[in-house]
Amino acid sequence: MLRRMGSGDFDPHMIKNPLLGKPIPQFTLPGLGNHPGFSADDLRAASAKKPVLVNFFASWCIPCAAEADIVGGLAAEGLAFWGVAYEDKPAAAQGFLDKYGDPYARIARDETGRVAIDWGIYGVPETFLIRAGGIIHWHLPGPLSDDIVQGQLRPALRELGS
């Protein structure tokens, strides 16, 4: 890392999550508002039908607000987005969704951050692409942008035939 920092080619946002290519961790989380929560079993069942994007977000997260339009646009295209409200109060998370839009098919609450630790989260937003079998296929630490969607997410989806 120090050598790459010295040469200028170290990007701290591109640290690979150790769960890439591995099954999602076991978890069960309650829902938010009218949204049902979900578990690892729910996510595995859904990803058997089509890939699912899991987006960890928080109301206090400025980059989460910045990526909200992109997440909403992708969900409007038919991509399955499931949200996890990270270390947030339910009312604050609902306020975020009311202000920036609610693109999520399901939303779970990880108020303690325990599940996020198991996923290897070190900040929000973070997005995971889950393929059949509940395997983590792609991961982005940081906000989605048009460049990342075109250069990383869409190619990852094509690899899965989506």
VMD Tcl script that builds the backbone (N, CA, C; Angstrom):
set m [mol new atoms 486]
animate dup $m
set s [atomselect $m all]
$s set {name element resname resid chain x y z} {
  {N N MET 1 A 0.820 -1.172 0.000}
  {CA C MET 1 A 0.000 0.000 0.000}
  {C C MET 1 A 0.878 1.255 0.000}
  {N N LEU 2 A 1.928 1.273 0.822}
  {CA C LEU 2 A 2.806 2.445 0.861}
  {C C LEU 2 A 3.493 2.675 -0.478}
  {N N ARG 3 A 3.925 1.586 -1.117}
  {CA C ARG 3 A 4.557 1.705 -2.432}
  {C C ARG 3 A 3.570 2.291 -3.437}
  {N N ARG 4 A 2.314 1.795 -3.428}
  {CA C ARG 4 A 1.299 2.297 -4.355}
  {C C ARG 4 A 0.933 3.737 -4.044}
  {N N MET 5 A 0.940 4.115 -2.765}
  {CA C MET 5 A 0.672 5.509 -2.414}
  {C C MET 5 A 1.775 6.405 -2.958}
  {N N GLY 6 A 3.031 5.948 -2.851}
  {CA C GLY 6 A 4.167 6.720 -3.342}
  {C C GLY 6 A 4.153 6.902 -4.838}
  {N N SER 7 A 3.652 5.906 -5.569}
  {CA C SER 7 A 3.610 6.005 -7.028}
  {C C SER 7 A 2.325 6.673 -7.524}
  {N N GLY 8 A 1.397 6.958 -6.592}
  {CA C GLY 8 A 0.181 7.658 -6.968}
  {C C GLY 8 A -0.923 6.779 -7.513}
  {N N ASP 9 A -0.776 5.448 -7.415}
  {CA C ASP 9 A -1.828 4.590 -7.957}
  {C C ASP 9 A -2.605 3.842 -6.868}
  {N N PHE 10 A -2.646 4.390 -5.671}
  {CA C PHE 10 A -3.427 3.792 -4.595}
  {C C PHE 10 A -4.748 4.533 -4.462}
  {N N ASP 11 A -5.839 3.811 -4.582}
  {CA C ASP 11 A -7.175 4.370 -4.400}
  {C C ASP 11 A -7.794 3.669 -3.197}
  {N N PRO 12 A -7.942 4.364 -2.062}
  {CA C PRO 12 A -8.471 3.706 -0.869}
  {C C PRO 12 A -9.904 3.222 -1.041}
  {N N HIS 13 A -10.624 3.729 -2.034}
  {CA C HIS 13 A -11.989 3.282 -2.273}
  {C C HIS 13 A -12.039 1.960 -3.023}
  {N N MET 14 A -10.927 1.506 -3.537}
  {CA C MET 14 A -10.919 0.273 -4.313}
  {C C MET 14 A -10.323 -0.892 -3.534}
  {N N ILE 15 A -10.393 -0.822 -2.231}
  {CA C ILE 15 A -9.965 -1.938 -1.403}
  {C C ILE 15 A -10.963 -3.066 -1.603}
  {N N LYS 16 A -10.468 -4.228 -1.953}
  {CA C LYS 16 A -11.361 -5.350 -2.236}
  {C C LYS 16 A -11.923 -5.931 -0.947}
  {N N ASN 17 A -13.216 -6.130 -0.942}
  {CA C ASN 17 A -13.884 -6.746 0.188}
  {C C ASN 17 A -13.494 -8.226 0.218}
  {N N PRO 18 A -13.114 -8.758 1.376}
  {CA C PRO 18 A -12.692 -10.160 1.439}
  {C C PRO 18 A -13.820 -11.151 1.150}
  {N N LEU 19 A -15.067 -10.683 1.108}
  {CA C LEU 19 A -16.187 -11.585 0.824}
  {C C LEU 19 A -16.483 -11.726 -0.667}
  {N N LEU 20 A -15.776 -10.981 -1.516}
  {CA C LEU 20 A -16.019 -11.110 -2.961}
  {C C LEU 20 A -15.852 -12.563 -3.388}
  {N N GLY 21 A -16.853 -13.061 -4.110}
  {CA C GLY 21 A -16.817 -14.442 -4.582}
  {C C GLY 21 A -17.242 -15.454 -3.529}
  {N N LYS 22 A -17.654 -14.965 -2.369}
  {CA C LYS 22 A -18.055 -15.859 -1.276}
  {C C LYS 22 A -19.529 -15.641 -0.948}
  {N N PRO 23 A -20.122 -16.581 -0.205}
  {CA C PRO 23 A -21.527 -16.429 0.179}
  {C C PRO 23 A -21.739 -15.261 1.145}
  {N N ILE 24 A -22.920 -14.680 1.058}
  {CA C ILE 24 A -23.280 -13.623 1.994}
  {C C ILE 24 A -23.297 -14.197 3.412}
  {N N PRO 25 A -23.014 -13.364 4.400}
  {CA C PRO 25 A -23.073 -13.836 5.784}
  {C C PRO 25 A -24.516 -14.108 6.220}
  {N N GLN 26 A -24.668 -14.925 7.242}
  {CA C GLN 26 A -25.985 -15.183 7.827}
  {C C GLN 26 A -26.442 -13.953 8.596}
  {N N PHE 27 A -27.696 -13.572 8.435}
  {CA C PHE 27 A -28.261 -12.440 9.166}
  {C C PHE 27 A -29.770 -12.456 9.021}
  {N N THR 28 A -30.422 -11.756 9.903}
  {CA C THR 28 A -31.853 -11.459 9.820}
  {C C THR 28 A -32.037 -10.070 10.406}
  {N N LEU 29 A -32.691 -9.193 9.644}
  {CA C LEU 29 A -32.904 -7.815 10.093}
  {C C LEU 29 A -34.373 -7.430 9.939}
  {N N PRO 30 A -34.874 -6.589 10.863}
  {CA C PRO 30 A -36.252 -6.117 10.758}
  {C C PRO 30 A -36.397 -5.071 9.654}
  {N N GLY 31 A -37.644 -4.848 9.261}
  {CA C GLY 31 A -37.924 -3.904 8.196}
  {C C GLY 31 A -38.014 -2.458 8.670}
  {N N LEU 32 A -38.253 -1.588 7.695}
  {CA C LEU 32 A -38.391 -0.157 7.947}
  {C C LEU 32 A -39.715 0.299 7.354}
  {N N GLY 33 A -40.553 0.909 8.166}
  {CA C GLY 33 A -41.840 1.401 7.680}
  {C C GLY 33 A -42.672 0.268 7.114}
  {N N ASN 34 A -43.171 0.473 5.900}
  {CA C ASN 34 A -43.994 -0.547 5.241}
  {C C ASN 34 A -43.166 -1.628 4.556}
  {N N HIS 35 A -41.857 -1.455 4.527}
  {CA C HIS 35 A -41.003 -2.424 3.869}
  {C C HIS 35 A -40.729 -3.614 4.786}
  {N N PRO 36 A -40.794 -4.808 4.225}
  {CA C PRO 36 A -40.380 -5.954 5.038}
  {C C PRO 36 A -38.864 -5.959 5.187}
  {N N GLY 37 A -38.386 -6.424 6.316}
  {CA C GLY 37 A -36.954 -6.643 6.475}
  {C C GLY 37 A -36.561 -7.848 5.647}
  {N N PHE 38 A -35.357 -8.333 5.866}
  {CA C PHE 38 A -34.944 -9.525 5.139}
  {C C PHE 38 A -33.798 -10.226 5.843}
  {N N SER 39 A -33.584 -11.434 5.378}
  {CA C SER 39 A -32.544 -12.288 5.940}
  {C C SER 39 A -31.646 -12.782 4.807}
  {N N ALA 40 A -30.597 -13.462 5.194}
  {CA C ALA 40 A -29.719 -14.080 4.195}
  {C C ALA 40 A -30.510 -15.080 3.350}
  {N N ASP 41 A -31.424 -15.811 3.977}
  {CA C ASP 41 A -32.233 -16.777 3.220}
  {C C ASP 41 A -33.111 -16.076 2.187}
  {N N ASP 42 A -33.716 -14.946 2.561}
  {CA C ASP 42 A -34.530 -14.179 1.608}
  {C C ASP 42 A -33.689 -13.701 0.428}
  {N N LEU 43 A -32.505 -13.225 0.729}
  {CA C LEU 43 A -31.614 -12.702 -0.306}
  {C C LEU 43 A -31.135 -13.821 -1.238}
  {N N ARG 44 A -30.810 -14.970 -0.670}
  {CA C ARG 44 A -30.417 -16.108 -1.513}
  {C C ARG 44 A -31.560 -16.529 -2.436}
  {N N ALA 45 A -32.782 -16.575 -1.906}
  {CA C ALA 45 A -33.936 -16.968 -2.720}
  {C C ALA 45 A -34.171 -15.966 -3.851}
  {N N ALA 46 A -34.094 -14.680 -3.554}
  {CA C ALA 46 A -34.316 -13.655 -4.583}
  {C C ALA 46 A -33.213 -13.683 -5.635}
  {N N SER 47 A -31.958 -13.867 -5.212}
  {CA C SER 47 A -30.844 -13.850 -6.167}
  {C C SER 47 A -30.824 -15.098 -7.046}
  {N N ALA 48 A -31.560 -16.130 -6.673}
  {CA C ALA 48 A -31.672 -17.316 -7.528}
  {C C ALA 48 A -32.477 -16.991 -8.783}
  {N N LYS 49 A -33.357 -15.994 -8.686}
  {CA C LYS 49 A -34.199 -15.597 -9.818}
  {C C LYS 49 A -33.531 -14.548 -10.691}
  {N N LYS 50 A -32.905 -13.557 -10.037}
  {CA C LYS 50 A -32.160 -12.518 -10.753}
  {C C LYS 50 A -31.225 -11.836 -9.758}
  {N N PRO 51 A -30.153 -11.221 -10.255}
  {CA C PRO 51 A -29.211 -10.558 -9.345}
  {C C PRO 51 A -29.900 -9.478 -8.514}
  {N N VAL 52 A -29.404 -9.311 -7.294}
  {CA C VAL 52 A -29.940 -8.310 -6.372}
  {C C VAL 52 A -28.805 -7.389 -5.949}
  {N N LEU 53 A -29.068 -6.105 -5.949}
  {CA C LEU 53 A -28.123 -5.119 -5.433}
  {C C LEU 53 A -28.519 -4.786 -3.998}
  {N N VAL 54 A -27.571 -4.906 -3.078}
  {CA C VAL 54 A -27.794 -4.548 -1.680}
  {C C VAL 54 A -27.017 -3.273 -1.417}
  {N N ASN 55 A -27.737 -2.242 -1.003}
  {CA C ASN 55 A -27.159 -0.913 -0.810}
  {C C ASN 55 A -27.265 -0.526 0.660}
  {N N PHE 56 A -26.118 -0.403 1.331}
  {CA C PHE 56 A -26.066 0.083 2.704}
  {C C PHE 56 A -26.041 1.609 2.640}
  {N N PHE 57 A -26.965 2.260 3.360}
  {CA C PHE 57 A -27.085 3.715 3.324}
  {C C PHE 57 A -27.438 4.223 4.715}
  {N N ALA 58 A -27.389 5.547 4.889}
  {CA C ALA 58 A -27.786 6.170 6.154}
  {C C ALA 58 A -28.270 7.586 5.890}
  {N N SER 59 A -29.165 8.044 6.733}
  {CA C SER 59 A -29.717 9.387 6.570}
  {C C SER 59 A -28.671 10.468 6.779}
  {N N TRP 60 A -27.665 10.198 7.584}
  {CA C TRP 60 A -26.633 11.175 7.913}
  {C C TRP 60 A -25.472 11.161 6.912}
  {N N CYS 61 A -25.584 10.355 5.882}
  {CA C CYS 61 A -24.503 10.130 4.915}
  {C C CYS 61 A -24.693 11.035 3.692}
  {N N ILE 62 A -23.817 12.021 3.541}
  {CA C ILE 62 A -23.908 12.946 2.400}
  {C C ILE 62 A -23.697 12.216 1.064}
  {N N PRO 63 A -22.703 11.315 0.925}
  {CA C PRO 63 A -22.575 10.593 -0.341}
  {C C PRO 63 A -23.791 9.711 -0.667}
  {N N CYS 64 A -24.520 9.259 0.361}
  {CA C CYS 64 A -25.741 8.484 0.117}
  {C C CYS 64 A -26.782 9.347 -0.583}
  {N N ALA 65 A -26.899 10.597 -0.148}
  {CA C ALA 65 A -27.819 11.525 -0.795}
  {C C ALA 65 A -27.369 11.798 -2.228}
  {N N ALA 66 A -26.050 11.887 -2.431}
  {CA C ALA 66 A -25.512 12.175 -3.765}
  {C C ALA 66 A -25.797 11.041 -4.750}
  {N N GLU 67 A -25.834 9.804 -4.272}
  {CA C GLU 67 A -26.064 8.679 -5.180}
  {C C GLU 67 A -27.548 8.332 -5.323}
  {N N ALA 68 A -28.415 8.990 -4.584}
  {CA C ALA 68 A -29.836 8.626 -4.549}
  {C C ALA 68 A -30.487 8.634 -5.932}
  {N N ASP 69 A -30.201 9.627 -6.761}
  {CA C ASP 69 A -30.807 9.673 -8.099}
  {C C ASP 69 A -30.340 8.505 -8.960}
  {N N ILE 70 A -29.093 8.118 -8.823}
  {CA C ILE 70 A -28.570 7.002 -9.616}
  {C C ILE 70 A -29.214 5.696 -9.162}
  {N N VAL 71 A -29.294 5.491 -7.850}
  {CA C VAL 71 A -29.949 4.287 -7.333}
  {C C VAL 71 A -31.396 4.247 -7.813}
  {N N GLY 72 A -32.086 5.378 -7.724}
  {CA C GLY 72 A -33.475 5.437 -8.187}
  {C C GLY 72 A -33.610 5.133 -9.665}
  {N N GLY 73 A -32.706 5.651 -10.474}
  {CA C GLY 73 A -32.741 5.391 -11.914}
  {C C GLY 73 A -32.504 3.932 -12.251}
  {N N LEU 74 A -31.559 3.310 -11.561}
  {CA C LEU 74 A -31.288 1.891 -11.795}
  {C C LEU 74 A -32.469 1.029 -11.369}
  {N N ALA 75 A -33.072 1.371 -10.246}
  {CA C ALA 75 A -34.245 0.623 -9.791}
  {C C ALA 75 A -35.397 0.783 -10.790}
  {N N ALA 76 A -35.544 1.993 -11.361}
  {CA C ALA 76 A -36.595 2.235 -12.349}
  {C C ALA 76 A -36.373 1.408 -13.617}
  {N N GLU 77 A -35.110 1.042 -13.887}
  {CA C GLU 77 A -34.799 0.174 -15.028}
  {C C GLU 77 A -35.174 -1.276 -14.762}
  {N N GLY 78 A -35.505 -1.581 -13.526}
  {CA C GLY 78 A -35.891 -2.948 -13.190}
  {C C GLY 78 A -34.856 -3.715 -12.393}
  {N N LEU 79 A -33.746 -3.057 -12.038}
  {CA C LEU 79 A -32.763 -3.748 -11.194}
  {C C LEU 79 A -33.324 -3.856 -9.778}
  {N N ALA 80 A -33.111 -4.983 -9.159}
  {CA C ALA 80 A -33.611 -5.217 -7.803}
  {C C ALA 80 A -32.651 -4.595 -6.799}
  {N N PHE 81 A -33.115 -3.582 -6.091}
  {CA C PHE 81 A -32.323 -2.928 -5.047}
  {C C PHE 81 A -32.969 -3.217 -3.698}
  {N N TRP 82 A -32.172 -3.749 -2.777}
  {CA C TRP 82 A -32.593 -3.929 -1.394}
  {C C TRP 82 A -31.701 -3.035 -0.555}
  {N N GLY 83 A -32.297 -2.288 0.351}
  {CA C GLY 83 A -31.540 -1.347 1.161}
  {C C GLY 83 A -31.335 -1.840 2.575}
  {N N VAL 84 A -30.239 -1.384 3.163}
  {CA C VAL 84 A -29.975 -1.612 4.582}
  {C C VAL 84 A -29.662 -0.255 5.202}
  {N N ALA 85 A -30.544 0.187 6.099}
  {CA C ALA 85 A -30.334 1.444 6.818}
  {C C ALA 85 A -29.317 1.164 7.925}
  {N N TYR 86 A -28.148 1.741 7.767}
  {CA C TYR 86 A -26.990 1.458 8.616}
  {C C TYR 86 A -26.890 2.437 9.776}
  {N N GLU 87 A -26.871 1.907 10.994}
  {CA C GLU 87 A -26.697 2.705 12.212}
  {C C GLU 87 A -27.534 3.970 12.184}
  {N N ASP 88 A -28.820 3.791 11.934}
  {CA C ASP 88 A -29.728 4.910 11.770}
  {C C ASP 88 A -30.988 4.671 12.587}
  {N N LYS 89 A -31.617 5.730 13.014}
  {CA C LYS 89 A -32.914 5.651 13.679}
  {C C LYS 89 A -33.984 5.477 12.603}
  {N N PRO 90 A -35.017 4.675 12.865}
  {CA C PRO 90 A -36.054 4.455 11.850}
  {C C PRO 90 A -36.669 5.744 11.308}
  {N N ALA 91 A -36.975 6.701 12.169}
  {CA C ALA 91 A -37.592 7.949 11.696}
  {C C ALA 91 A -36.649 8.730 10.788}
  {N N ALA 92 A -35.367 8.740 11.118}
  {CA C ALA 92 A -34.386 9.454 10.287}
  {C C ALA 92 A -34.222 8.760 8.933}
  {N N ALA 93 A -34.163 7.443 8.940}
  {CA C ALA 93 A -34.034 6.692 7.681}
  {C C ALA 93 A -35.260 6.914 6.803}
  {N N GLN 94 A -36.454 6.904 7.424}
  {CA C GLN 94 A -37.674 7.149 6.651}
  {C C GLN 94 A -37.685 8.569 6.102}
  {N N GLY 95 A -37.202 9.524 6.881}
  {CA C GLY 95 A -37.105 10.904 6.402}
  {C C GLY 95 A -36.181 11.028 5.198}
  {N N PHE 96 A -35.074 10.292 5.216}
  {CA C PHE 96 A -34.148 10.271 4.077}
  {C C PHE 96 A -34.870 9.766 2.831}
  {N N LEU 97 A -35.615 8.665 2.975}
  {CA C LEU 97 A -36.342 8.102 1.835}
  {C C LEU 97 A -37.432 9.049 1.339}
  {N N ASP 98 A -38.100 9.718 2.258}
  {CA C ASP 98 A -39.128 10.686 1.867}
  {C C ASP 98 A -38.517 11.845 1.073}
  {N N LYS 99 A -37.309 12.256 1.454}
  {CA C LYS 99 A -36.662 13.394 0.795}
  {C C LYS 99 A -36.010 13.014 -0.535}
  {N N TYR 100 A -35.303 11.869 -0.567}
  {CA C TYR 100 A -34.491 11.517 -1.741}
  {C C TYR 100 A -35.094 10.429 -2.621}
  {N N GLY 101 A -36.212 9.866 -2.206}
  {CA C GLY 101 A -36.848 8.806 -2.979}
  {C C GLY 101 A -36.586 7.448 -2.361}
  {N N ASP 102 A -37.484 6.535 -2.656}
  {CA C ASP 102 A -37.410 5.187 -2.105}
  {C C ASP 102 A -37.389 4.164 -3.236}
  {N N PRO 103 A -36.203 3.794 -3.689}
  {CA C PRO 103 A -36.094 2.853 -4.801}
  {C C PRO 103 A -36.053 1.385 -4.366}
  {N N TYR 104 A -36.150 1.122 -3.074}
  {CA C TYR 104 A -35.876 -0.219 -2.549}
  {C C TYR 104 A -37.108 -1.113 -2.533}
  {N N ALA 105 A -36.938 -2.340 -2.996}
  {CA C ALA 105 A -37.990 -3.342 -2.913}
  {C C ALA 105 A -38.162 -3.800 -1.465}
  {N N ARG 106 A -37.043 -3.891 -0.756}
  {CA C ARG 106 A -37.058 -4.251 0.662}
  {C C ARG 106 A -36.024 -3.402 1.378}
  {N N ILE 107 A -36.325 -3.076 2.638}
  {CA C ILE 107 A -35.373 -2.300 3.437}
  {C C ILE 107 A -35.282 -2.933 4.818}
  {N N ALA 108 A -34.057 -3.172 5.231}
  {CA C ALA 108 A -33.801 -3.707 6.564}
  {C C ALA 108 A -33.100 -2.650 7.402}
  {N N ARG 109 A -33.230 -2.770 8.708}
  {CA C ARG 109 A -32.580 -1.851 9.642}
  {C C ARG 109 A -31.447 -2.570 10.365}
  {N N ASP 110 A -30.254 -2.025 10.242}
  {CA C ASP 110 A -29.091 -2.526 10.983}
  {C C ASP 110 A -28.681 -1.416 11.950}
  {N N GLU 111 A -29.491 -1.224 12.986}
  {CA C GLU 111 A -29.290 -0.098 13.900}
  {C C GLU 111 A -27.995 -0.195 14.686}
  {N N THR 112 A -27.533 -1.403 14.984}
  {CA C THR 112 A -26.297 -1.555 15.759}
  {C C THR 112 A -25.055 -1.604 14.882}
  {N N GLY 113 A -25.233 -1.870 13.589}
  {CA C GLY 113 A -24.100 -2.007 12.683}
  {C C GLY 113 A -23.458 -3.380 12.717}
  {N N ARG 114 A -24.006 -4.307 13.474}
  {CA C ARG 114 A -23.418 -5.646 13.614}
  {C C ARG 114 A -23.402 -6.407 12.280}
  {N N VAL 115 A -24.507 -6.354 11.547}
  {CA C VAL 115 A -24.567 -7.058 10.257}
  {C C VAL 115 A -23.580 -6.433 9.279}
  {N N ALA 116 A -23.470 -5.115 9.295}
  {CA C ALA 116 A -22.526 -4.430 8.403}
  {C C ALA 116 A -21.096 -4.907 8.654}
  {N N ILE 117 A -20.753 -5.122 9.908}
  {CA C ILE 117 A -19.411 -5.639 10.229}
  {C C ILE 117 A -19.200 -6.987 9.563}
  {N N ASP 118 A -20.203 -7.847 9.630}
  {CA C ASP 118 A -20.087 -9.176 9.013}
  {C C ASP 118 A -19.924 -9.092 7.501}
  {N N TRP 119 A -20.473 -8.042 6.891}
  {CA C TRP 119 A -20.350 -7.831 5.445}
  {C C TRP 119 A -19.037 -7.138 5.084}
  {N N GLY 120 A -18.281 -6.696 6.067}
  {CA C GLY 120 A -17.022 -6.014 5.793}
  {C C GLY 120 A -17.185 -4.539 5.478}
  {N N ILE 121 A -18.305 -3.964 5.872}
  {CA C ILE 121 A -18.564 -2.543 5.624}
  {C C ILE 121 A -17.632 -1.699 6.491}
  {N N TYR 122 A -17.072 -0.662 5.907}
  {CA C TYR 122 A -16.292 0.271 6.715}
  {C C TYR 122 A -16.782 1.694 6.547}
  {N N GLY 123 A -17.872 1.887 5.853}
  {CA C GLY 123 A -18.479 3.202 5.676}
  {C C GLY 123 A -19.704 3.062 4.804}
  {N N VAL 124 A -20.435 4.137 4.635}
  {CA C VAL 124 A -21.573 4.120 3.733}
  {C C VAL 124 A -21.440 5.292 2.767}
  {N N PRO 125 A -21.970 5.150 1.577}
  {CA C PRO 125 A -22.691 3.993 1.076}
  {C C PRO 125 A -21.737 2.892 0.601}
  {N N GLU 126 A -22.244 1.694 0.607}
  {CA C GLU 126 A -21.566 0.560 -0.016}
  {C C GLU 126 A -22.636 -0.273 -0.698}
  {N N THR 127 A -22.300 -0.782 -1.876}
  {CA C THR 127 A -23.250 -1.550 -2.677}
  {C C THR 127 A -22.626 -2.882 -3.065}
  {N N PHE 128 A -23.442 -3.931 -2.977}
  {CA C PHE 128 A -23.023 -5.292 -3.319}
  {C C PHE 128 A -23.960 -5.842 -4.380}
  {N N LEU 129 A -23.408 -6.540 -5.360}
  {CA C LEU 129 A -24.200 -7.264 -6.354}
  {C C LEU 129 A -24.168 -8.735 -5.964}
  {N N ILE 130 A -25.355 -9.292 -5.711}
  {CA C ILE 130 A -25.471 -10.669 -5.248}
  {C C ILE 130 A -25.982 -11.526 -6.401}
  {N N ARG 131 A -25.255 -12.575 -6.697}
  {CA C ARG 131 A -25.659 -13.485 -7.777}
  {C C ARG 131 A -26.294 -14.743 -7.179}
  {N N ALA 132 A -26.753 -15.616 -8.066}
  {CA C ALA 132 A -27.385 -16.872 -7.650}
  {C C ALA 132 A -26.514 -17.593 -6.632}
  {N N GLY 133 A -27.182 -18.210 -5.673}
  {CA C GLY 133 A -26.473 -18.895 -4.605}
  {C C GLY 133 A -26.124 -17.973 -3.456}
  {N N GLY 134 A -26.521 -16.691 -3.570}
  {CA C GLY 134 A -26.193 -15.737 -2.520}
  {C C GLY 134 A -24.721 -15.392 -2.470}
  {N N ILE 135 A -24.073 -15.389 -3.634}
  {CA C ILE 135 A -22.639 -15.107 -3.732}
  {C C ILE 135 A -22.436 -13.623 -4.046}
  {N N ILE 136 A -21.493 -13.004 -3.346}
  {CA C ILE 136 A -21.162 -11.597 -3.612}
  {C C ILE 136 A -20.309 -11.545 -4.878}
  {N N HIS 137 A -20.867 -10.958 -5.912}
  {CA C HIS 137 A -20.218 -10.924 -7.228}
  {C C HIS 137 A -19.418 -9.643 -7.454}
  {N N TRP 138 A -19.911 -8.544 -6.906}
  {CA C TRP 138 A -19.277 -7.231 -7.127}
  {C C TRP 138 A -19.545 -6.378 -5.900}
  {N N HIS 139 A -18.625 -5.464 -5.616}
  {CA C HIS 139 A -18.753 -4.607 -4.436}
  {C C HIS 139 A -18.197 -3.226 -4.757}
  {N N LEU 140 A -18.895 -2.213 -4.267}
  {CA C LEU 140 A -18.416 -0.838 -4.399}
  {C C LEU 140 A -18.427 -0.175 -3.036}
  {N N PRO 141 A -17.244 0.162 -2.506}
  {CA C PRO 141 A -17.203 0.980 -1.302}
  {C C PRO 141 A -17.244 2.445 -1.718}
  {N N GLY 142 A -18.334 3.114 -1.436}
  {CA C GLY 142 A -18.482 4.498 -1.846}
  {C C GLY 142 A -19.727 4.681 -2.687}
  {N N PRO 143 A -19.979 5.898 -3.125}
  {CA C PRO 143 A -21.212 6.183 -3.853}
  {C C PRO 143 A -21.163 5.732 -5.312}
  {N N LEU 144 A -22.314 5.303 -5.792}
  {CA C LEU 144 A -22.473 5.015 -7.212}
  {C C LEU 144 A -22.429 6.328 -7.984}
  {N N SER 145 A -21.789 6.303 -9.134}
  {CA C SER 145 A -21.749 7.447 -10.044}
  {C C SER 145 A -22.016 6.920 -11.444}
  {N N ASP 146 A -22.282 7.824 -12.377}
  {CA C ASP 146 A -22.509 7.388 -13.758}
  {C C ASP 146 A -21.302 6.618 -14.293}
  {N N ASP 147 A -20.088 7.099 -14.008}
  {CA C ASP 147 A -18.882 6.420 -14.485}
  {C C ASP 147 A -18.764 5.011 -13.909}
  {N N ILE 148 A -19.057 4.855 -12.641}
  {CA C ILE 148 A -18.962 3.540 -12.005}
  {C C ILE 148 A -20.046 2.609 -12.542}
  {N N VAL 149 A -21.250 3.138 -12.735}
  {CA C VAL 149 A -22.328 2.312 -13.293}
  {C C VAL 149 A -21.923 1.792 -14.673}
  {N N GLN 150 A -21.416 2.690 -15.539}
  {CA C GLN 150 A -21.054 2.281 -16.899}
  {C C GLN 150 A -19.797 1.409 -16.931}
  {N N GLY 151 A -18.804 1.769 -16.137}
  {CA C GLY 151 A -17.521 1.092 -16.212}
  {C C GLY 151 A -17.377 -0.153 -15.363}
  {N N GLN 152 A -18.213 -0.284 -14.308}
  {CA C GLN 152 A -18.071 -1.428 -13.404}
  {C C GLN 152 A -19.359 -2.229 -13.224}
  {N N LEU 153 A -20.441 -1.537 -12.856}
  {CA C LEU 153 A -21.671 -2.260 -12.532}
  {C C LEU 153 A -22.285 -2.933 -13.762}
  {N N ARG 154 A -22.427 -2.190 -14.835}
  {CA C ARG 154 A -23.044 -2.802 -16.035}
  {C C ARG 154 A -22.219 -3.990 -16.552}
  {N N PRO 155 A -20.876 -3.888 -16.611}
  {CA C PRO 155 A -20.104 -5.074 -17.003}
  {C C PRO 155 A -20.301 -6.241 -16.031}
  {N N ALA 156 A -20.394 -5.968 -14.739}
  {CA C ALA 156 A -20.628 -7.047 -13.768}
  {C C ALA 156 A -21.990 -7.691 -13.989}
  {N N LEU 157 A -22.990 -6.883 -14.312}
  {CA C LEU 157 A -24.312 -7.425 -14.603}
  {C C LEU 157 A -24.285 -8.261 -15.896}
  {N N ARG 158 A -23.541 -7.796 -16.898}
  {CA C ARG 158 A -23.437 -8.562 -18.147}
  {C C ARG 158 A -22.791 -9.921 -17.901}
  {N N GLU 159 A -21.805 -9.956 -17.002}
  {CA C GLU 159 A -21.179 -11.247 -16.657}
  {C C GLU 159 A -22.214 -12.243 -16.138}
  {N N LEU 160 A -23.260 -11.715 -15.507}
  {CA C LEU 160 A -24.297 -12.566 -14.948}
  {C C LEU 160 A -25.461 -12.792 -15.920}
  {N N GLY 161 A -25.336 -12.240 -17.127}
  {CA C GLY 161 A -26.383 -12.398 -18.115}
  {C C GLY 161 A -27.570 -11.480 -17.889}
  {N N SER 162 A -27.348 -10.398 -17.163}
  {CA C SER 162 A -28.450 -9.449 -16.887}
  {C C SER 162 A -28.293 -8.171 -17.677}
}
mol reanalyze $m
mol bondsrecalc $m
mol representation Tube
mol addrep $m
